[in-house]
C-alpha cells in the first residue's frame, strides 16, 4: 500500500509540474490549479497516504513555506506600515478566530471545540495566489507589500493561536488569561530569537564566499530556527519568519554575491512550490469527496462565516487607525478582505491534527472546503475586483509604484529621478 501511495504521489507531483507550466502560460496562479488538482486526486489517493503526525507536518511543511515568503519581504516596504501589519497579525488573528468560533457555534451549531479549531485553522491568510495576480496587474507597491507582510505575519501568529486552541480544547483546558499569556510569550520570544538568529547567520554570510555553504545557512535559519524555537519553548514558526526577514534584508544583499543570491532565491522558490504541491496533494488524500459532499451545506456556510470574520477584522481594526493619521482607503480595505485567501498554512495545520481526534471529520471538511472556496472563487475573481476598485491600474507593471509614506491608499508619486 505504501509503495502504491508513493507511486501515485510521485505521479501527481509530475502532474503538478505540468499544471504549473500551464498556469504560467494562461496567467493563472499555480496554487489555483494545484488546489483543483488536489481535489481531483482525492479518489485516487484516499487511504493510500499514511498519517505523518503533528510534529513532522509542522517541521517539514511550515518552516519552508514561511521562510521563503519571509526571505522575499523587503523591509523598506514593510516599515511603512508596521503598525497595520502588527495589528492585523495579532489582534486581527485573535479577532478572526473568535468571530468564526462564535458564529460557528451559534449559527452553524458546531460543538465549541470544533468551532474553535475551525476558527484557528482558517484565521491565517495565504498571499500566494493574490500576490501573483496583483503583480501582473501592477497594483501600488505599498498595497502589494501590505498584503504580503500581513499574510506572512498572520501565518506565524496563526500557528501560535492554533497550538493554543489545540491545548484549550484538550481535557486539561487553558484559562483565557493563561492563553493570552502563552500567546504573548510564544510570539515575543519567537520574534526575538528569530532576529538574533538571522543576525548571526547574516554575519556569517559576510565572512563566507561559498554558495553551497551560504545556501546551507539559509536552511539552518529555516529548519534549525524552528527546532531551536521549539526547544526554548517559544514559537519556532515566528522564529523562522523573523530570521527569514533578517537574512533576506541583511544577509542576502550585504553578504552574498549576485550568483549566490540568485541561487538562494531559486532554491527557496522551488522549495515553496514543492511544499505547496505536497500540501494540496496530501489534503486530497485525507478529505475524500464523500466527506466534503456530506458536509456541503455546512462548508458553504463556513466559507461565508470565514469571509465575514475577515471583514470584521479588517474594517474594524483599520478604522481604529484612521484617527491616528494612518488612513487606508476603502478600496484597499475591500481588496484586503476579498484577497484574504486561505491556503497551504491552513491545510498544513489541518493535516497536523491526529487522524482520530474528536470531530476531526467535520473540521477537515470545513477547513478544506473554505480553502477551496477561497482559492477557486476569491482567487479567480480578485483580479476582476481589483480592476473595478482601482481603475487606474497599469498593465503590465513588474515594479508597481509606491504611494507616499504618509498614508496608504493615496495616489502614487511620480518616479524618482535616477
C-alpha positions as CSV (number, residue, x, y, z in Angstrom):
1,X,0.0,0.0,0.0
2,X,2.8,2.4,0.9
3,X,4.6,1.7,-2.4
4,X,1.4,2.3,-4.4
5,X,0.8,5.5,-2.5
6,X,4.3,6.8,-3.1
7,X,3.9,5.9,-6.8
8,X,0.7,7.9,-7.0
9,X,2.2,10.7,-5.1
10,X,5.2,11.0,-7.5
11,X,2.9,10.8,-10.4
12,X,0.8,13.7,-9.0
13,X,4.0,15.7,-8.5
14,X,4.8,15.3,-12.2
15,X,1.3,16.4,-13.0
16,X,1.7,19.4,-10.6
17,X,4.8,20.4,-12.6
18,X,2.8,20.3,-15.8
19,X,-0.1,22.1,-14.2
20,X,2.3,24.9,-13.2
21,X,3.6,25.3,-16.8
22,X,0.0,25.6,-18.0
23,X,-0.8,28.1,-15.2
24,X,2.0,30.4,-16.2
25,X,1.0,30.2,-19.9
26,X,-2.6,31.2,-19.1
27,X,-1.6,33.7,-16.4
28,X,-3.3,31.9,-13.5
29,X,-1.7,31.5,-10.1
30,X,-0.3,28.0,-9.9
31,X,-1.9,27.3,-6.4
32,X,-5.3,27.7,-8.0
33,X,-4.7,24.8,-10.3
34,X,-2.9,22.9,-7.6
35,X,-6.0,23.2,-5.4
36,X,-8.1,21.8,-8.3
37,X,-5.5,19.0,-8.8
38,X,-5.6,18.0,-5.1
39,X,-9.4,17.9,-5.2
40,X,-9.4,15.8,-8.3
41,X,-6.8,13.4,-6.9
42,X,-8.9,12.7,-3.8
43,X,-10.5,9.4,-5.1
44,X,-7.0,8.1,-6.2
45,X,-5.1,8.9,-3.0
46,X,-7.7,8.4,-0.3
47,X,-6.5,5.7,2.0
48,X,-3.1,5.3,0.3
49,X,-1.1,8.0,2.2
50,X,-0.3,7.3,5.8
51,X,-0.8,10.0,8.5
52,X,2.5,11.8,9.0
53,X,2.0,13.1,12.5
54,X,1.7,16.6,14.0
55,X,5.4,17.3,14.7
56,X,6.5,16.0,11.3
57,X,3.9,18.0,9.4
58,X,4.8,21.2,11.2
59,X,8.5,20.7,10.9
60,X,8.6,19.7,7.2
61,X,5.9,21.9,5.7
62,X,5.6,25.2,7.5
63,X,9.2,26.3,8.0
64,X,10.0,26.0,4.3
65,X,6.8,27.8,3.2
66,X,7.1,30.7,5.6
67,X,10.9,31.1,5.3
68,X,10.6,31.5,1.6
69,X,7.9,34.2,1.9
70,X,9.9,36.0,4.7
71,X,13.1,35.9,2.5
72,X,11.3,37.9,-0.3
73,X,9.8,40.5,2.0
74,X,11.5,43.9,1.6
75,X,12.0,45.8,4.8
76,X,11.9,49.2,3.1
77,X,8.3,48.5,2.1
78,X,7.3,46.7,5.3
79,X,8.4,49.5,7.7
80,X,6.0,52.0,6.1
81,X,3.0,50.0,7.6
82,X,4.4,48.1,10.6
83,X,1.5,49.3,12.7
84,X,-1.1,48.0,10.3
85,X,0.7,44.7,9.9
86,X,1.2,44.2,13.6
87,X,-2.4,45.0,14.4
88,X,-3.9,42.7,11.8
89,X,-1.4,39.9,12.5
90,X,-2.0,39.8,16.3
91,X,-5.4,41.3,17.3
92,X,-6.7,40.5,13.8
93,X,-5.9,36.9,14.0
94,X,-7.4,36.6,17.5
95,X,-10.5,38.5,16.5
96,X,-11.0,36.4,13.3
97,X,-10.6,33.2,15.4
98,X,-13.1,34.5,17.9
99,X,-15.7,35.6,15.4
100,X,-15.5,32.3,13.5
101,X,-15.7,30.3,16.7
102,X,-18.7,32.2,18.0
103,X,-20.6,32.2,14.7
104,X,-19.6,28.5,14.1
105,X,-21.1,27.5,17.5
106,X,-24.2,29.8,17.4
107,X,-25.1,30.0,13.7
108,X,-23.7,26.7,12.4
109,X,-24.4,24.6,15.5
110,X,-20.8,23.3,15.8
111,X,-19.5,21.9,19.0
112,X,-17.4,24.6,20.8
113,X,-14.2,22.6,20.4
114,X,-14.8,22.1,16.6
115,X,-15.7,25.8,16.2
116,X,-12.5,27.0,18.0
117,X,-10.3,24.7,15.9
118,X,-12.0,25.7,12.7
119,X,-11.6,29.4,13.5
120,X,-7.9,29.0,14.5
121,X,-7.1,27.0,11.3
122,X,-8.6,29.4,8.8
123,X,-7.6,32.7,10.6
124,X,-4.2,33.0,8.7
125,X,-4.4,34.2,5.1
126,X,-2.2,33.0,2.2
127,X,-0.9,35.6,-0.3
128,X,0.5,33.4,-3.0
129,X,-2.4,33.5,-5.5
130,X,-3.3,37.1,-4.7
131,X,0.3,38.4,-4.9
132,X,0.8,36.8,-8.3
133,X,-2.4,38.4,-9.6
134,X,-1.5,41.8,-8.1
135,X,1.9,41.8,-9.6
136,X,0.5,41.0,-13.0
137,X,-2.0,43.9,-12.7
138,X,0.6,46.4,-11.4
139,X,-1.2,47.3,-8.1
140,X,0.5,50.0,-6.0
141,X,3.7,48.7,-4.4
142,X,2.6,49.6,-0.8
143,X,-0.6,47.6,-1.2
144,X,1.3,44.6,-2.5
145,X,3.8,44.9,0.4
146,X,0.9,45.2,2.9
147,X,-0.8,42.1,1.6
148,X,2.5,40.1,1.7
149,X,3.6,41.3,5.1
150,X,0.3,40.9,6.8
151,X,-0.2,37.4,5.4
152,X,3.3,36.3,6.4
153,X,3.0,37.7,9.9
154,X,-0.5,36.3,10.5
155,X,0.7,32.9,9.3
156,X,3.1,32.9,12.1
157,X,0.7,34.1,14.8
158,X,-2.0,31.9,13.4
159,X,0.1,28.8,14.0
160,X,0.6,30.0,17.6
161,X,-3.1,30.5,18.0
162,X,-3.9,27.1,16.6
163,X,-1.5,25.5,19.0
164,X,-3.1,27.3,21.9
165,X,-6.6,26.3,20.6
166,X,-5.5,22.6,20.5
167,X,-4.4,22.9,24.1
168,X,-7.5,24.7,25.1
169,X,-9.9,22.0,23.8
170,X,-7.9,19.2,25.4
171,X,-9.2,17.7,28.6
172,X,-6.9,19.9,30.7
173,X,-8.1,23.2,29.2
174,X,-6.3,26.5,29.5
175,X,-8.0,29.5,31.1
176,X,-8.4,32.7,29.0
177,X,-5.7,34.5,31.0
178,X,-3.2,31.7,30.6
179,X,-4.0,31.5,26.8
180,X,-3.2,35.2,26.4
181,X,0.0,35.0,28.4
182,X,1.0,32.0,26.3
183,X,0.3,33.9,23.1
184,X,2.5,36.9,24.3
185,X,5.3,34.6,25.4
186,X,5.4,32.5,22.3
187,X,5.1,35.5,20.0
188,X,7.6,37.8,21.6
189,X,10.1,35.1,22.3
190,X,9.9,33.6,18.8
191,X,10.4,37.0,17.1
192,X,13.3,38.0,19.4
193,X,15.0,34.6,18.8
194,X,14.5,34.8,15.1
195,X,16.0,38.3,14.9
196,X,19.0,37.2,16.8
197,X,19.5,34.0,14.7
198,X,19.0,35.9,11.5
199,X,21.6,38.5,12.6
200,X,24.2,35.8,13.5
201,X,23.7,34.0,10.2
202,X,23.8,37.3,8.3
203,X,27.2,38.0,9.8
204,X,28.4,34.5,8.8
205,X,27.4,35.1,5.2
206,X,29.6,38.2,5.1
207,X,32.7,36.1,6.1
208,X,31.9,33.2,3.7
209,X,32.1,33.2,0.0
210,X,30.8,29.8,-0.9
211,X,27.3,29.4,-2.5
212,X,26.7,25.9,-1.2
213,X,27.6,26.8,2.4
214,X,25.5,30.0,2.3
215,X,22.5,28.1,1.0
216,X,23.0,25.7,3.8
217,X,23.0,28.6,6.3
218,X,19.6,29.6,5.0
219,X,18.3,26.1,5.5
220,X,19.7,26.3,9.1
221,X,17.7,29.5,9.5
222,X,14.5,27.8,8.4
223,X,14.6,24.4,9.9
224,X,17.2,24.9,12.6
225,X,15.4,28.1,13.7
226,X,12.2,26.1,14.1
227,X,13.8,23.4,16.2
228,X,15.6,26.0,18.3
229,X,12.4,27.9,19.0
230,X,10.5,24.8,20.0
231,X,13.4,23.7,22.2
232,X,13.3,27.0,24.0
233,X,9.5,26.9,24.3
234,X,8.8,29.9,22.1
235,X,7.2,29.9,18.7
236,X,9.5,28.1,16.3
237,X,7.4,29.4,13.3
238,X,7.8,33.0,14.3
239,X,11.5,32.4,14.8
240,X,11.6,31.2,11.2
241,X,9.7,34.2,10.0
242,X,11.9,36.8,11.8
243,X,15.1,35.0,10.8
244,X,13.9,35.0,7.1
245,X,13.2,38.7,7.1
246,X,16.6,39.5,8.6
247,X,18.5,37.1,6.3
248,X,16.5,38.4,3.3
249,X,17.2,42.1,4.0
250,X,20.7,42.0,5.6
251,X,22.5,38.7,5.0
252,X,21.5,38.2,1.4
253,X,22.1,41.7,-0.1
254,X,25.1,42.5,2.0
255,X,26.9,39.2,2.5
256,X,26.1,37.2,-0.7
257,X,27.4,37.6,-4.2
258,X,25.0,38.1,-7.0
259,X,25.4,34.5,-8.1
260,X,24.7,33.2,-4.6
261,X,21.7,35.5,-4.2
262,X,20.2,34.1,-7.4
263,X,20.9,30.5,-6.2
264,X,19.3,31.1,-2.9
265,X,16.2,32.7,-4.5
266,X,15.8,29.7,-6.9
267,X,16.3,27.2,-4.1
268,X,13.6,28.6,-1.9
269,X,11.3,29.3,-4.8
270,X,11.4,25.6,-5.7
271,X,11.0,24.5,-2.0
272,X,7.9,26.7,-1.8
273,X,6.5,25.2,-5.0
274,X,7.2,21.6,-3.9
275,X,5.7,22.1,-0.4
276,X,2.6,23.8,-1.8
277,X,2.2,20.8,-4.2
278,X,2.7,18.4,-1.3
279,X,0.1,20.1,0.9
280,X,-2.6,20.2,-1.8
281,X,-2.0,16.6,-2.8
282,X,-1.9,15.3,0.8
283,X,-5.1,17.1,1.7
284,X,-6.8,15.3,-1.2
285,X,-5.9,12.0,0.4
286,X,-7.3,13.0,3.8
287,X,-10.6,14.7,2.8
288,X,-12.4,12.4,0.4
289,X,-15.3,13.8,-1.7
290,X,-17.8,11.8,0.3
291,X,-16.9,13.7,3.4
292,X,-16.9,17.0,1.6
293,X,-20.2,16.2,-0.1
294,X,-21.9,15.1,3.2
295,X,-21.0,18.4,4.7
296,X,-21.5,20.6,1.7
297,X,-24.1,22.9,3.2
298,X,-22.0,23.4,6.3
299,X,-18.9,24.0,4.2
300,X,-20.6,26.8,2.2
301,X,-21.9,28.4,5.4
302,X,-18.4,28.1,6.9
303,X,-16.9,29.9,3.9
304,X,-19.3,32.8,4.4
305,X,-18.5,32.9,8.1
306,X,-14.8,33.0,7.4
307,X,-15.2,35.8,4.9
308,X,-17.4,37.7,7.3
309,X,-14.9,37.3,10.1
310,X,-12.1,38.6,7.8
311,X,-14.3,41.7,7.0
312,X,-14.9,42.3,10.8
313,X,-11.1,42.2,11.5
314,X,-10.0,44.3,8.5
315,X,-12.7,47.0,8.6
316,X,-12.9,47.2,12.4
317,X,-9.2,47.3,13.2
318,X,-8.2,49.6,10.4
319,X,-10.9,52.1,11.3
320,X,-9.1,52.4,14.7
321,X,-6.0,53.7,12.9
322,X,-7.8,56.5,10.9
323,X,-7.9,59.0,13.9
324,X,-4.1,58.3,14.3
325,X,-3.3,59.7,10.9
326,X,-2.8,56.3,9.2
327,X,-5.8,56.0,6.9
328,X,-6.1,53.2,4.4
329,X,-8.6,53.8,1.5
330,X,-11.8,51.7,1.5
331,X,-10.8,50.4,-1.9
332,X,-7.6,48.9,-0.4
333,X,-9.6,47.6,2.5
334,X,-12.1,45.8,0.2
335,X,-9.1,44.2,-1.6
336,X,-7.6,43.1,1.8
337,X,-10.9,41.4,2.7
338,X,-11.6,39.8,-0.7
339,X,-7.9,38.9,-1.2
340,X,-7.7,37.2,2.3
341,X,-7.5,33.7,0.8
342,X,-6.8,30.7,2.9
343,X,-4.2,28.3,1.6
344,X,-1.3,26.0,2.4
345,X,-0.8,27.0,6.1
346,X,-4.5,26.2,7.0
347,X,-4.2,22.9,5.3
348,X,-0.9,22.1,7.0
349,X,-2.4,22.8,10.3
350,X,-5.3,20.6,9.4
351,X,-3.0,17.8,8.4
352,X,-1.2,18.0,11.7
353,X,-4.3,17.0,13.8
354,X,-4.3,13.4,14.9
355,X,-6.5,11.4,12.5
356,X,-8.9,10.1,15.2
357,X,-9.3,13.3,17.1
358,X,-12.9,14.0,18.1
359,X,-14.8,16.0,15.5
360,X,-11.9,15.7,13.0
361,X,-14.0,14.8,10.0
362,X,-16.1,17.9,10.4
363,X,-13.1,20.2,11.0
364,X,-11.3,18.7,7.9
365,X,-14.3,19.2,5.7
366,X,-14.9,22.7,6.9
367,X,-11.2,23.9,6.6
368,X,-10.6,22.2,3.2
369,X,-13.9,23.5,1.9
370,X,-13.1,27.0,3.0
371,X,-9.6,26.8,1.4
372,X,-11.0,25.5,-1.9
373,X,-13.8,28.1,-1.9
374,X,-11.4,31.0,-1.2
375,X,-8.8,29.9,-3.8
376,X,-11.2,28.9,-6.6
377,X,-13.8,31.7,-6.0
378,X,-11.9,34.6,-4.5
379,X,-8.6,33.8,-6.1
380,X,-10.3,33.5,-9.6
381,X,-12.1,36.9,-9.2
382,X,-9.7,39.0,-7.2
383,X,-8.2,40.4,-10.5
384,X,-11.6,41.5,-11.7
385,X,-12.4,43.0,-8.3
386,X,-9.0,44.9,-8.3
387,X,-9.7,46.3,-11.7
388,X,-13.1,47.6,-10.5
389,X,-11.7,49.1,-7.3
390,X,-8.5,50.5,-8.8
391,X,-9.4,51.7,-12.3
392,X,-6.0,53.3,-12.9
393,X,-4.0,50.1,-12.8
394,X,-1.2,49.9,-15.3
395,X,-0.7,46.7,-17.2
396,X,1.8,45.1,-17.0
397,X,3.9,46.6,-14.3
398,X,6.7,44.3,-12.9
399,X,7.7,47.1,-10.5
400,X,4.5,48.5,-9.1
401,X,4.6,52.2,-8.0
402,X,4.6,53.1,-4.3
403,X,2.3,55.5,-2.5
404,X,3.6,58.3,-0.3
405,X,5.0,57.3,3.0
406,X,2.4,59.5,4.9
407,X,-0.5,57.2,4.3
408,X,-1.8,54.1,2.5
409,X,-4.1,54.1,-0.4
410,X,-3.3,57.5,-1.8
411,X,-2.1,58.4,-5.3
412,X,1.2,57.1,-6.4
413,X,4.1,59.5,-6.8
414,X,6.0,60.2,-10.0
415,X,9.1,58.0,-10.4
416,X,12.1,59.5,-8.8
417,X,14.9,60.7,-11.0
418,X,17.9,58.4,-11.2
